[in-house]
Amino acid sequence: MASDETRTLLKRFGIAVTGLEDAVASGASAEDLARADAEARARLQDVSGLLRRLRGASTHPGGRPTTVEDVMTSDPLVIGPEATVGDAHSVMASRGFRHLPVVEHGRLVGILSMTDIGRIGSTLAEVLARKIGDVMTPNPATIAPGERVELAAAQMALRKINCLPVISADRIVGIVTTYDLLDALARHLREG
């Protein structure tokens, strides 16, 4: 069974703890309810294990917890929703990025990933001409710079996403990716 800390974390991220809320609301069958409950319990176990493994690897040598701010890419390159997928792809390919935060009037409105571009499924010319606002993931999950890295990792694992825009005072101040978290873990393991 999951710890209270894990349940609190899931609730904080807006993820159903039992997995039954949506199934019950939709009038699902008893079989569907049992399947939803089993899937939710499996997710809770996965996250509990992830948090246990990360807890020891997420502190500085002096004992201070490693925060998102310690591992994020500060001042990320952003793009507007009216730019084209071709514009974004050009930037992403030339810089080696897999994600671009989409910002309008200084506020985060979405995230565009190479996966989003790959899902469009049309001719190349049509894909490149599409507006980012039409293909981005709107209202992405975010995290604050002072949060611990294990919370970022758990949120990414639960949502099956590979990056989190880092927000402070309603402005994007960074981006943390699975690569950033793996790099931090590798450094910690090297430093012992």
Phi, psi and omega in degrees: 000149184284151179285163176299324179299317180293317178298319178298317179299313180297317179297319179300323179276002178075027181255131182302130181286317183268339182082000185265340187306309181293319182295318179295315181299329182271002179071036183293158178288167178300322178295317178294322178296317179296319179294316179297320179295317180297319179295318180295319178296322178295318178297318179299318179295318178300314182291321178301316179295318179299314180296320178298317181292322183282330186306315181287333184266005186246035175232151175285162178307328179281358178099351179288135179298143175282129181254167176303320180301328180292333187242348185288163169270116182283155175048060184292153173293134181236169180218155180269159183291342180273348176293164181266163175299325177300317177299312181295316181298320179299314179296313183297316182292317183289331182261353182074027179269150173249351182219143173228122173294141179254121186236137177227127182053041176079000182245142177292126178241347180183183175221140177243130179238164175300329177296317177302316180296318181294335181279350185297316174061066177213189177291155183303315181299319180292320180298310184295335181275345183295148176282142181301321180302337180275341186239350182290166170270112182283156176046060183290158173298144181227174177213157179269152182297332182275356180290152179288149183297329180293332176291321176297315180297317180295318180296317178296318181295316181296320183270354182055051177237164185246004176202158174225122170295142181257122187243135174221130181052046177063018179235147177282125181244352181184181174216137177241132183241169176301325177299316179301318181291319178294321178297317179297318179296317180298318178298318180297319181292323178294320183279347175070000000 
